[in-house]
Amino acid sequence: MSTAITGIVNYEDFVRVHGVLLASSGLPQLLHRKLFQKLTAETFDGGNYFQVEPVEDGRQRRLVLTADILHKDSDVFLVDHAWTFRLSDAYKQLQEVPGLVERMASLMCVDTDLNSEGEEPGDEDDAKISATEVVESEFCRVKEEGIHSVRWLELEDLEIDDAMLLSLDLPSKFPHLLALSLRGNKLENSEIVLKVVTQFKSLRALWLNYNPLLKTGENYLEDQILLSCPDLELYNSHFTPKYSEWALGFCAGLYDKDNPGVSGQSDHWLQNVTSLDLSNRCIQNLITKAFSPVEMLMLSYLNLRGNPLNENSVDELLKHLRGFINLTALEVDIPGPLGDNAIDIIEALPTLSLLNGVNTSKIMESEKIIVDSSLKPRFSELNTGLSLTDRVINAMWLYLMTYRLADEEKIDETSVWYVMDELGSALRHSDDANFRVSPFLYMPDGTLESAVSYSILWPTKKAQKGDECTRDYLFGIGEERLRSARLTAWFHTPQKYFIKEYEKYSMNLHCIRFSPEPETLHATSSLLHTDRSVLQVYTDIPQVEELLKRPEFAITTEPKNADIIWTSEQVDEEMKKAVGINDQQYINQFPFEACLVMKHHLAETIQKAHGAPQWLQPTYNLETHLTQLIGDYYTRERDGVNNLWILKPWNMARTIDTTVTQNLSAIIRLMETGPKICQKYIEHPALFRGKKFDLRYIVLVRSINPLELFLTDVFWVRLANNTYSLEQHSLFEYETHFTVMNYRGRLNHMNTPEFVKEFEQEHHVQWLDIHLRVKQMVRSVFEAATAVHPEMHSMTSRAMYGVDVMIDSHYQPKLLEVTYCPDCARACKYDTEAVTGSGGVIKGSDFYNYVFGCLFLNETTHVSPL
């Protein structure tokens, strides 16, 4: 890479230009010079130290150290970025950049199907023959060694159908079977299967999994088998209510085909068992004579995951487990049959040193409630119906990383996302990682324009040949920032816990009932008095300065001389001191109005007052309620309902950094670009000419206590440009799902009366009915603010707010957001006819005359009280 004369010439220049980047990367200072050398020489030597290997049946890759040893902070490696993009461009780039989607699909392991490997020709015929051969071979043993010689028979995946099962004549050949497996065959007739298996009077284990007959009538078949096989302890891998020492011995590895045990013989071998895996056995009662401290005195490891244990209480189970005095390691669902809290389990079982693979002392120190070290990784579904592009879009959230560009003057409004190359993307997660990765922008000319993005990789612990190289996907993020919940982006976390937390949260919201304060007489009056006829107005808004022409108001350029401060800037104590604003001047903002105009505070304010009103979509502050959001998502997924969500930054306008997605990993990962709310997307809005729209209403507030607010007769529609669609590719199309076209896209203004008339004709509704519901909703929003935040009240505040509303397919209003000092360019630019209120023509040039008349002169021209 060539270096400009004015750019990076030596190491000192490198440090001077990149000092902030070096510090933020976390790279140890002793590696700075080595990084400089590799950057200037473009040295990508990771291939000499690492190797990428497939794991999880090819669904993932991992990175393995091939060098003999790497000590902590001993070297740094450059990792190239295989794909860098803005989120809105992702779909388009995958479709248009040659070779990109193929490379990404390969890197993300979504380029082949799980079932792509076909069977060898002739396999089917061989399988049919082998079923008979297996039975005849075993029967030869019976004839040679006696009828007790064959106690365990495995006839799995042999294409056995109902007729063949009868023809094999198993009961007469093997009358003393203890275990029979018929997994993966073609059995369909329950009566035939019952006729055969119920003749085995000593049967303790039966496997019929993956046969067509289990798709229908499974409960009937199970009931009849359990009734007719009195000693059966295992059915389709699950424990039956009759399980005893034999089933426990099977799970402990004591019994198998070579050593099936002897019927009627006492199973004292359990006394030597130290490890017992009972996971996913559908055990309902754990407190039995078989599973007891007396029988298993030496038990030190126990896995109870996936069992309901619903016949025992939490206290009964914990008391029973305390009897196992050597039990040091336990795996169990949390929340689950032993309770909802890992700390409570540890305190109840003091002998434990490991709970779900995590040291109990670390759990107590971190106060983690949910603990699991064996979370299964998420894989993108290999749906053959999805295009390669859609597969990559679904899978990319497991691999993406992000940064945001900034210089001394401003920070970029939209984040940059990137995928590391094959080496970097093979780094899997570990809470105890041995490597660290950080993005790094190298500026060879010393300017941001010349920047080239890399990731830098270095060892944070000693690693030896053959070790897997890992990184912490959530480096620096602890439980105070919802670490365990955020891991759901990459791993299957305990759904029961999240659903339970959501249900508690939802129930609390739905219990809230709002009681509005009785309406009182207006407390405000005109600011004009007999001793003065003109109010001085300071403003930094060009439209106000240009169009406020009423004789009662005069524009001044000095804030300290003004009676009214009308500004787009936040007026805080620092600003007041700087420009000389005093407490007697009227300001166009209320104290604590953030409870309305910041999206997370707006949702919290409404939820505290109204709970979960129909006009507010389910909304979660991801910084505080990610757990509940995940539970809501899982609940909808379980119930098969729509799971489309929209993520919005707390305090950014014009849909900046706003995303629509149905991908849970995406929802969680998008937290990395700044604090956001996640709101249930209105997937079925009322459409206009097949396109999405929303409405901007203008609300004027004279007083908070008592509440005096007005809706201007001027409101306008904002139209999307594209036909509405829920196809996945459309979620990346701004002009399909968003309506704010003032700053991007193509603005299509439509006069409000024309829109209302055509909407009524298209949908066969009366607009005034919709408008009445909108007014009621807006009143409720501001009532919530007055109830939850009475500190908003100020005698010297008058304000104008924009309220954005969407109408759903049932013509019910849905609140989108409330904005401070809204952009009213359209109201000022276009003359219109009022379709509500007193009617009449409203000239755009008079808009601020009416607004100021209402707020400061107590007039009601072209406004409606709420």
LINVEN-V759150 format. One record per residue. N is the residue number from 0. RES is the residue in three letters. SS is DSSP state (~ for helix, > for strand, _ for the rest). PSI is psi in radians with two decimals (NA if undefined). Layout:
N:RES:SS:PSI  N:RES:SS:PSI
//
This chain:
0:MET:_:2.17  1:SER:_:2.54  2:THR:_:2.20  3:ALA:_:2.69  4:ILE:_:-0.64  5:THR:_:0.00  6:GLY:_:-2.45  7:ILE:_:1.97  8:VAL:_:-0.68  9:ASN:_:3.14  10:TYR:~:-0.65  11:GLU:~:-0.72  12:ASP:~:-0.73  13:PHE:~:-0.82  14:VAL:~:-0.69  15:ARG:~:-0.76  16:VAL:~:-0.64  17:HIS:~:0.28  18:GLY:~:-0.80  19:VAL:~:-0.73  20:LEU:~:-0.70  21:LEU:~:-0.75  22:ALA:~:-0.77  23:SER:~:-0.42  24:SER:~:-0.45  25:GLY:_:0.02  26:LEU:_:2.23  27:PRO:_:2.52  28:GLN:~:-0.54  29:LEU:~:-0.22  30:LEU:~:-0.01  31:HIS:~:-0.79  32:ARG:~:-0.70  33:LYS:~:-0.66  34:LEU:~:-0.77  35:PHE:~:-0.77  36:GLN:~:-0.73  37:LYS:~:-0.61  38:LEU:~:-0.80  39:THR:~:-0.52  40:ALA:~:-0.04  41:GLU:_:0.94  42:THR:_:1.91  43:PHE:_:1.51  44:ASP:_:0.26  45:GLY:~:-0.56  46:GLY:~:-0.36  47:ASN:~:-0.17  48:TYR:_:-0.40  49:PHE:>:2.81  50:GLN:>:2.43  51:VAL:>:2.27  52:GLU:>:2.49  53:PRO:>:2.52  54:VAL:>:3.06  55:GLU:~:0.86  56:ASP:~:0.63  57:GLY:~:0.09  58:ARG:_:-0.24  59:GLN:>:2.94  60:ARG:>:2.73  61:ARG:>:2.81  62:LEU:>:2.22  63:VAL:>:2.45  64:LEU:>:2.19  65:THR:_:-0.29  66:ALA:_:2.78  67:ASP:_:-0.74  68:ILE:>:2.55  69:LEU:>:2.09  70:HIS:_:2.83  71:LYS:_:2.29  72:ASP:_:0.57  73:SER:_:-0.33  74:ASP:_:2.85  75:VAL:>:2.49  76:PHE:>:2.46  77:LEU:>:2.34  78:VAL:>:2.17  79:ASP:_:2.78  80:HIS:>:2.08  81:ALA:>:-0.43  82:TRP:>:2.17  83:THR:>:2.33  84:PHE:>:2.82  85:ARG:_:2.55  86:LEU:~:-0.68  87:SER:~:-0.31  88:ASP:~:-0.04  89:ALA:~:-0.93  90:TYR:~:-0.76  91:LYS:~:-0.74  92:GLN:~:-0.72  93:LEU:~:-0.58  94:GLN:~:-0.50  95:GLU:~:-0.47  96:VAL:_:2.06  97:PRO:_:2.24  98:GLY:_:-0.16  99:LEU:~:-0.87  100:VAL:~:-0.61  101:GLU:~:-0.74  102:ARG:~:-0.77  103:MET:~:-0.70  104:ALA:~:-0.69  105:SER:~:-0.80  106:LEU:~:-0.64  107:MET:_:0.11  108:CYS:_:0.67  109:VAL:_:0.38  110:ASP:_:-0.12  111:THR:_:2.72  112:ASP:_:2.65  113:LEU:_:-0.59  114:ASN:_:0.47  115:SER:_:-0.39  116:GLU:_:1.94  117:GLY:_:2.88  118:GLU:_:2.65  119:GLU:_:2.49  120:PRO:_:2.39  121:GLY:_:-0.06  122:ASP:~:-0.73  123:GLU:~:-0.79  124:ASP:~:-0.71  125:ASP:~:-0.68  126:ALA:~:-0.71  127:LYS:~:-0.66  128:ILE:~:-0.72  129:SER:~:-0.43  130:ALA:~:-0.83  131:THR:~:-0.70  132:GLU:~:-0.72  133:VAL:~:-0.81  134:VAL:~:-0.76  135:GLU:~:-0.64  136:SER:~:-0.76  137:GLU:~:-0.61  138:PHE:~:-0.52  139:CYS:~:-0.65  140:ARG:~:-0.70  141:VAL:~:-0.78  142:LYS:~:-0.53  143:GLU:~:-0.65  144:GLU:~:-0.16  145:GLY:_:2.88  146:ILE:_:-0.26  147:HIS:_:0.04  148:SER:_:-0.45  149:VAL:_:1.88  150:ARG:_:-0.16  151:TRP:>:2.08  152:LEU:>:2.13  153:GLU:>:1.97  154:LEU:_:1.16  155:GLU:_:2.45  156:ASP:_:0.79  157:LEU:_:0.30  158:GLU:_:0.51  159:ILE:_:2.15  160:ASP:_:-3.06  161:ASP:~:-0.77  162:ALA:~:-0.74  163:MET:~:-0.67  164:LEU:~:-0.76  165:LEU:~:-0.72  166:SER:~:-0.43  167:LEU:~:-0.39  168:ASP:_:0.87  169:LEU:~:-0.76  170:PRO:~:-0.65  171:SER:~:-0.48  172:LYS:~:-0.57  173:PHE:_:1.16  174:PRO:_:-0.32  175:HIS:_:0.53  176:LEU:_:2.38  177:LEU:_:-0.55  178:ALA:>:2.34  179:LEU:>:2.19  180:SER:>:2.13  181:LEU:_:0.52  182:ARG:_:2.53  183:GLY:_:0.51  184:ASN:_:-2.78  185:LYS:_:0.66  186:LEU:_:2.27  187:GLU:_:-0.49  188:ASN:_:1.97  189:SER:~:-0.66  190:GLU:~:-0.68  191:ILE:~:-0.76  192:VAL:~:-0.75  193:LEU:~:-0.75  194:LYS:~:-0.63  195:VAL:~:-0.96  196:VAL:~:-0.49  197:THR:_:-0.08  198:GLN:_:-0.19  199:PHE:_:1.71  200:LYS:_:-0.27  201:SER:_:0.14  202:LEU:_:2.24  203:ARG:_:-0.37  204:ALA:>:2.31  205:LEU:>:2.25  206:TRP:>:2.05  207:LEU:_:0.23  208:ASN:_:2.62  209:TYR:_:0.69  210:ASN:_:2.56  211:PRO:~:-0.50  212:LEU:~:-0.36  213:LEU:~:-0.18  214:LYS:~:-0.44  215:THR:_:2.42  216:GLY:_:0.51  217:GLU:~:-0.73  218:ASN:~:-0.73  219:TYR:~:-0.81  220:LEU:~:-0.78  221:GLU:~:-0.78  222:ASP:~:-0.76  223:GLN:~:-0.66  224:ILE:~:-0.78  225:LEU:~:-0.58  226:LEU:~:-0.63  227:SER:~:-0.22  228:CYS:_:1.51  229:PRO:_:-0.39  230:ASP:_:0.10  231:LEU:_:2.17  232:GLU:_:-0.45  233:LEU:>:2.17  234:TYR:>:2.05  235:ASN:_:0.79  236:SER:_:-0.09  237:HIS:>:2.57  238:PHE:>:2.41  239:THR:_:2.92  240:PRO:_:-0.26  241:LYS:_:0.18  242:TYR:_:2.56  243:SER:_:-2.70  244:GLU:~:-0.55  245:TRP:~:-0.81  246:ALA:~:-0.70  247:LEU:~:-0.68  248:GLY:~:-0.63  249:PHE:~:-0.80  250:CYS:~:-0.43  251:ALA:_:-0.05  252:GLY:_:0.20  253:LEU:_:-0.57  254:TYR:_:2.39  255:ASP:_:-2.89  256:LYS:_:-0.67  257:ASP:_:-0.39  258:ASN:_:1.36  259:PRO:_:-0.17  260:GLY:_:2.98  261:VAL:_:2.21  262:SER:_:2.29  263:GLY:_:-0.16  264:GLN:_:2.42  265:SER:_:2.45  266:ASP:_:1.10  267:HIS:~:-0.14  268:TRP:~:-0.39  269:LEU:~:-0.41  270:GLN:~:-0.33  271:ASN:~:0.01  272:VAL:_:2.23  273:THR:_:-0.38  274:SER:>:2.30  275:LEU:>:2.06  276:ASP:>:1.83  277:LEU:_:0.38  278:SER:_:2.46  279:ASN:_:0.71  280:ARG:_:0.07  281:CYS:_:0.66  282:ILE:_:2.27  283:GLN:_:-0.52  284:ASN:_:2.04  285:LEU:_:-0.37  286:ILE:_:1.54  287:THR:_:2.96  288:LYS:_:-0.59  289:ALA:_:-0.84  290:PHE:_:1.50  291:SER:_:2.68  292:PRO:_:-0.48  293:VAL:_:-0.72  294:GLU:_:-0.53  295:MET:_:1.16  296:LEU:_:-0.53  297:MET:_:0.05  298:LEU:_:2.14  299:SER:_:-0.39  300:TYR:>:2.31  301:LEU:>:2.27  302:ASN:>:2.01  303:LEU:_:0.24  304:ARG:_:2.55  305:GLY:_:0.29  306:ASN:_:2.36  307:PRO:_:-0.65  308:LEU:_:0.68  309:ASN:_:-0.05  310:GLU:_:-0.02  311:ASN:_:2.50  312:SER:_:2.89  313:VAL:~:-0.81  314:ASP:~:-0.71  315:GLU:~:-0.75  316:LEU:~:-0.81  317:LEU:~:-0.69  318:LYS:~:-0.74  319:HIS:~:-0.75  320:LEU:~:-0.50  321:ARG:~:-0.40  322:GLY:_:-0.33  323:PHE:_:1.56  324:ILE:_:-0.28  325:ASN:_:0.11  326:LEU:_:1.98  327:THR:_:-0.30  328:ALA:>:2.22  329:LEU:>:2.39  330:GLU:>:2.27  331:VAL:_:2.64  332:ASP:_:2.37  333:ILE:_:2.03  334:PRO:_:2.76  335:GLY:>:-2.75  336:PRO:_:-0.34  337:LEU:_:0.18  338:GLY:>:-3.09  339:ASP:_:-0.08  340:ASN:_:2.12  341:ALA:~:-0.66  342:ILE:~:-0.71  343:ASP:~:-0.68  344:ILE:~:-0.77  345:ILE:~:-0.74  346:GLU:~:-0.54  347:ALA:~:-0.41  348:LEU:_:1.38  349:PRO:_:-0.28  350:THR:_:-0.21  351:LEU:_:2.37  352:SER:_:-0.34  353:LEU:>:2.25  354:LEU:>:2.05  355:ASN:_:0.68  356:GLY:_:0.05  357:VAL:>:2.41  358:ASN:>:2.24  359:THR:~:-0.54  360:SER:~:-0.64  361:LYS:~:-0.64  362:ILE:~:-0.77  363:MET:~:-0.67  364:GLU:~:-0.73  365:SER:~:-0.23  366:GLU:_:0.64  367:LYS:_:2.31  368:ILE:_:-0.77  369:ILE:_:2.23  370:VAL:_:2.29  371:ASP:_:2.08  372:SER:_:-0.04  373:SER:_:0.74  374:LEU:_:2.39  375:LYS:>:2.37  376:PRO:>:2.64  377:ARG:_:2.47  378:PHE:_:2.55  379:SER:_:2.41  380:GLU:_:2.34  381:LEU:_:1.18  382:ASN:_:2.04  383:THR:_:-0.31  384:GLY:_:-0.17  385:LEU:_:2.48  386:SER:_:2.85  387:LEU:~:-0.65  388:THR:~:-0.79  389:ASP:~:-0.63  390:ARG:~:-0.76  391:VAL:~:-0.75  392:ILE:~:-0.71  393:ASN:~:-0.65  394:ALA:~:-0.35  395:MET:~:-0.44  396:TRP:~:-0.23  397:LEU:~:-0.17  398:TYR:_:-0.36  399:LEU:_:2.64  400:MET:>:2.93  401:THR:>:2.71  402:TYR:>:2.94  403:ARG:_:2.30  404:LEU:_:2.54  405:ALA:>:2.64  406:ASP:_:-2.92  407:GLU:_:-0.38  408:GLU:_:-0.69  409:LYS:_:2.86  410:ILE:>:2.46  411:ASP:_:2.43  412:GLU:_:-0.50  413:THR:_:2.48  414:SER:_:2.74  415:VAL:>:2.30  416:TRP:>:2.63  417:TYR:>:2.74  418:VAL:>:2.19  419:MET:>:2.82  420:ASP:_:-3.10  421:GLU:~:-0.63  422:LEU:~:-0.91  423:GLY:~:-0.63  424:SER:~:-0.23  425:ALA:_:-0.10  426:LEU:_:2.01  427:ARG:>:2.95  428:HIS:>:2.56  429:SER:_:2.42  430:ASP:_:-0.37  431:ASP:_:1.02  432:ALA:_:2.70  433:ASN:_:-0.01  434:PHE:>:2.84  435:ARG:>:2.55  436:VAL:>:2.48  437:SER:>:2.47  438:PRO:>:2.62  439:PHE:>:2.26  440:LEU:>:1.99  441:TYR:>:2.19  442:MET:>:1.51  443:PRO:_:-0.48  444:ASP:_:0.08  445:GLY:_:0.16  446:THR:_:2.72  447:LEU:~:-0.52  448:GLU:~:-0.47  449:SER:~:0.07  450:ALA:>:2.43  451:VAL:>:2.27  452:SER:>:2.37  453:TYR:>:3.02  454:SER:>:2.57  455:ILE:>:2.43  456:LEU:>:2.29  457:TRP:>:2.66  458:PRO:>:2.34  459:THR:_:-0.07  460:LYS:_:2.85  461:LYS:_:2.30  462:ALA:>:2.48  463:GLN:>:2.86  464:LYS:_:2.29  465:GLY:_:-0.25  466:ASP:_:2.51  467:GLU:>:2.40  468:CYS:>:2.17  469:THR:>:2.82  470:ARG:>:2.80  471:ASP:_:1.94  472:TYR:_:-0.41  473:LEU:_:0.83  474:PHE:_:2.26  475:GLY:_:0.01  476:ILE:_:2.05  477:GLY:_:-2.99  478:GLU:~:-0.45  479:GLU:~:-0.30  480:ARG:~:0.53  481:LEU:_:0.74  482:ARG:~:-0.86  483:SER:~:-0.72  484:ALA:~:-0.66  485:ARG:~:-0.41  486:LEU:~:-0.27  487:THR:~:-0.37  488:ALA:~:-0.50  489:TRP:_:-0.31  490:PHE:>:2.75  491:HIS:>:1.80  492:THR:_:2.90  493:PRO:_:1.86  494:GLN:~:-0.64  495:LYS:~:-0.72  496:TYR:~:-0.85  497:PHE:~:-0.71  498:ILE:~:-0.70  499:LYS:~:-0.74  500:GLU:~:-0.68  501:TYR:~:-0.77  502:GLU:~:-0.69  503:LYS:~:-0.78  504:TYR:~:-0.80  505:SER:~:-0.71  506:MET:~:-0.71  507:ASN:~:-0.72  508:LEU:~:-0.76  509:HIS:~:-0.17  510:CYS:_:-0.20  511:ILE:_:2.30  512:ARG:_:2.26  513:PHE:_:2.34  514:SER:_:1.78  515:PRO:_:2.60  516:GLU:_:2.53  517:PRO:_:2.46  518:GLU:_:2.44  519:THR:_:2.96  520:LEU:_:2.64  521:HIS:_:2.46  522:ALA:_:-0.25  523:THR:_:2.81  524:SER:_:2.99  525:SER:_:2.49  526:LEU:_:-0.28  527:LEU:_:2.31  528:HIS:_:3.03  529:THR:_:-0.44  530:ASP:_:-0.02  531:ARG:_:2.52  532:SER:_:-0.11  533:VAL:_:2.38  534:LEU:>:2.21  535:GLN:>:2.29  536:VAL:>:2.18  537:TYR:>:2.31  538:THR:>:2.61  539:ASP:_:0.25  540:ILE:_:2.00  541:PRO:~:-0.67  542:GLN:~:-0.66  543:VAL:~:-0.80  544:GLU:~:-0.63  545:GLU:~:-0.65  546:LEU:~:-0.23  547:LEU:_:1.67  548:LYS:_:0.04  549:ARG:_:2.51  550:PRO:_:-0.33  551:GLU:_:-0.20  552:PHE:>:2.49  553:ALA:>:2.43  554:ILE:>:2.33  555:THR:_:2.60  556:THR:_:-0.04  557:GLU:_:1.95  558:PRO:~:-0.66  559:LYS:~:-0.33  560:ASN:~:-0.06  561:ALA:_:2.60  562:ASP:_:-0.53  563:ILE:>:2.23  564:ILE:>:2.02  565:TRP:>:1.73  566:THR:_:2.70  567:SER:_:-0.13  568:GLU:_:2.68  569:GLN:_:2.24  570:VAL:_:1.75  571:ASP:_:-3.11  572:GLU:~:-0.63  573:GLU:~:-0.77  574:MET:~:-0.70  575:LYS:~:-0.78  576:LYS:~:-0.67  577:ALA:~:-0.67  578:VAL:~:-0.01  579:GLY:_:0.52  580:ILE:_:2.40  581:ASN:_:3.03  582:ASP:_:-0.13  583:GLN:_:-0.22  584:GLN:_:2.54  585:TYR:>:2.36  586:ILE:>:2.52  587:ASN:_:0.74  588:GLN:_:2.61  589:PHE:_:2.61  590:PRO:_:2.54  591:PHE:_:0.41  592:GLU:_:-0.09  593:ALA:~:-0.43  594:CYS:~:-0.24  595:LEU:~:-0.72  596:VAL:~:-0.18  597:MET:_:2.25  598:LYS:~:-0.71  599:HIS:~:-0.62  600:HIS:~:-0.63  601:LEU:~:-0.86  602:ALA:~:-0.76  603:GLU:~:-0.72  604:THR:~:-0.81  605:ILE:~:-0.73  606:GLN:~:-0.63  607:LYS:~:-0.60  608:ALA:~:-0.80  609:HIS:~:-0.17  610:GLY:_:-1.87  611:ALA:_:1.26  612:PRO:_:2.67  613:GLN:_:-0.46  614:TRP:_:-0.01  615:LEU:_:2.07  616:GLN:_:2.61  617:PRO:_:2.19  618:THR:>:2.36  619:TYR:>:2.31  620:ASN:>:1.94  621:LEU:~:-0.37  622:GLU:~:-0.35  623:THR:~:-0.44  624:HIS:~:0.57  625:LEU:~:-0.71  626:THR:~:-0.80  627:GLN:~:-0.65  628:LEU:~:-0.77  629:ILE:~:-0.71  630:GLY:~:-0.71  631:ASP:~:-0.79  632:TYR:~:-0.85  633:TYR:~:-0.67  634:THR:~:-0.79  635:ARG:~:-0.67  636:GLU:~:-0.75  637:ARG:~:-0.70  638:ASP:~:-0.05  639:GLY:_:0.53  640:VAL:_:2.95  641:ASN:_:2.40  642:ASN:_:0.71  643:LEU:_:2.29  644:TRP:>:2.74  645:ILE:>:2.30  646:LEU:>:2.29  647:LYS:>:2.35  648:PRO:>:2.66  649:TRP:_:-0.78  650:ASN:_:0.85  651:MET:_:2.50  652:ALA:_:-3.14  653:ARG:_:0.51  654:THR:_:0.43  655:ILE:_:2.35  656:ASP:_:0.57  657:THR:_:2.35  658:THR:>:2.48  659:VAL:>:2.22  660:THR:>:2.72  661:GLN:_:0.27  662:ASN:_:2.01  663:LEU:~:-0.69  664:SER:~:-0.69  665:ALA:~:-0.76  666:ILE:~:-0.83  667:ILE:~:-0.73  668:ARG:~:-0.54  669:LEU:~:-0.21  670:MET:~:-0.40  671:GLU:~:-0.28  672:THR:~:0.20  673:GLY:_:2.77  674:PRO:_:2.41  675:LYS:>:2.81  676:ILE:>:2.68  677:CYS:>:2.14  678:GLN:>:2.43  679:LYS:>:2.18  680:TYR:_:2.47  681:ILE:_:1.57  682:GLU:_:-0.30  683:HIS:_:1.27  684:PRO:>:2.78  685:ALA:_:2.38  686:LEU:_:2.74  687:PHE:>:2.01  688:ARG:_:0.58  689:GLY:_:0.08  690:LYS:>:2.70  691:LYS:>:2.62  692:PHE:>:2.80  693:ASP:>:3.06  694:LEU:>:2.39  695:ARG:>:2.02  696:TYR:>:2.62  697:ILE:>:2.14  698:VAL:>:2.31  699:LEU:>:2.25  700:VAL:>:2.05  701:ARG:>:-0.62  702:SER:>:2.58  703:ILE:_:-0.66  704:ASN:_:1.79  705:PRO:_:2.80  706:LEU:_:2.04  707:GLU:>:1.93  708:LEU:>:2.71  709:PHE:>:2.59  710:LEU:>:2.17  711:THR:>:2.61  712:ASP:>:-0.23  713:VAL:>:2.10  714:PHE:>:2.85  715:TRP:>:2.75  716:VAL:>:2.49  717:ARG:>:2.15  718:LEU:>:2.40  719:ALA:>:2.76  720:ASN:>:-0.44  721:ASN:>:2.73  722:THR:>:2.38  723:TYR:_:2.44  724:SER:_:2.63  725:LEU:_:0.19  726:GLU:_:2.52  727:GLN:~:-0.71  728:HIS:~:-0.48  729:SER:~:-0.38  730:LEU:~:-0.29  731:PHE:~:0.04  732:GLU:_:1.85  733:TYR:~:-0.76  734:GLU:~:0.05  735:THR:~:-0.72  736:HIS:~:-0.10  737:PHE:_:2.71  738:THR:_:-0.19  739:VAL:_:1.78  740:MET:_:0.17  741:ASN:_:-0.49  742:TYR:_:-0.23  743:ARG:_:2.76  744:GLY:_:-2.90  745:ARG:_:2.03  746:LEU:_:2.12  747:ASN:_:1.66  748:HIS:_:2.46  749:MET:_:2.29  750:ASN:_:2.40  751:THR:~:-0.83  752:PRO:~:-0.66  753:GLU:~:-0.75  754:PHE:~:-0.85  755:VAL:~:-0.79  756:LYS:~:-0.81  757:GLU:~:-0.63  758:PHE:~:-0.77  759:GLU:~:-0.71  760:GLN:~:-0.68  761:GLU:~:-0.66  762:HIS:~:-0.10  763:HIS:_:0.87  764:VAL:_:2.89  765:GLN:_:2.13  766:TRP:~:-0.61  767:LEU:~:-0.53  768:ASP:~:-0.75  769:ILE:~:-0.76  770:HIS:~:-0.65  771:LEU:~:-0.72  772:ARG:~:-0.63  773:VAL:~:-0.80  774:LYS:~:-0.75  775:GLN:~:-0.70  776:MET:~:-0.82  777:VAL:~:-0.73  778:ARG:~:-0.75  779:SER:~:-0.65  780:VAL:~:-0.85  781:PHE:~:-0.48  782:GLU:~:-0.66  783:ALA:~:-0.76  784:ALA:~:-0.75  785:THR:~:-0.59  786:ALA:~:-0.72  787:VAL:~:-0.55  788:HIS:_:1.21  789:PRO:~:-0.31  790:GLU:~:-0.11  791:MET:~:-0.41  792:HIS:_:2.34  793:SER:_:2.28  794:MET:_:-0.32  795:THR:_:0.54  796:SER:>:2.39  797:ARG:_:2.34  798:ALA:>:2.75  799:MET:>:2.32  800:TYR:>:2.55  801:GLY:>:2.29  802:VAL:>:2.04  803:ASP:>:2.29  804:VAL:>:2.44  805:MET:>:2.60  806:ILE:>:2.23  807:ASP:>:-3.13  808:SER:_:-0.21  809:HIS:_:0.18  810:TYR:_:0.56  811:GLN:_:2.42  812:PRO:>:2.54  813:LYS:>:2.24  814:LEU:>:2.27  815:LEU:>:-0.98  816:GLU:>:2.94  817:VAL:>:2.30  818:THR:>:2.50  819:TYR:>:2.46  820:CYS:_:1.10  821:PRO:_:2.70  822:ASP:_:2.01  823:CYS:_:0.50  824:ALA:~:-0.71  825:ARG:~:-0.71  826:ALA:~:-0.57  827:CYS:~:-0.42  828:LYS:~:-0.63  829:TYR:_:2.34  830:ASP:_:2.55  831:THR:>:2.95  832:GLU:>:2.27  833:ALA:_:2.24  834:VAL:_:-0.05  835:THR:_:-3.13  836:GLY:_:-2.42  837:SER:_:-0.05  838:GLY:_:-2.89  839:GLY:_:2.92  840:VAL:>:2.36  841:ILE:>:2.02  842:LYS:_:2.34  843:GLY:~:-0.65  844:SER:~:-0.27  845:ASP:~:0.03  846:PHE:~:-0.91  847:TYR:~:-0.41  848:ASN:~:-0.73  849:TYR:~:-0.69  850:VAL:~:-0.87  851:PHE:~:-0.58  852:GLY:~:-0.71  853:CYS:~:-0.83  854:LEU:~:-0.62  855:PHE:~:-0.26  856:LEU:~:0.07  857:ASN:_:0.62  858:GLU:_:2.87  859:THR:_:0.47  860:THR:_:2.20  861:HIS:_:0.55  862:VAL:>:2.71  863:SER:>:2.25  864:PRO:>:2.54  865:LEU:_:NA
//
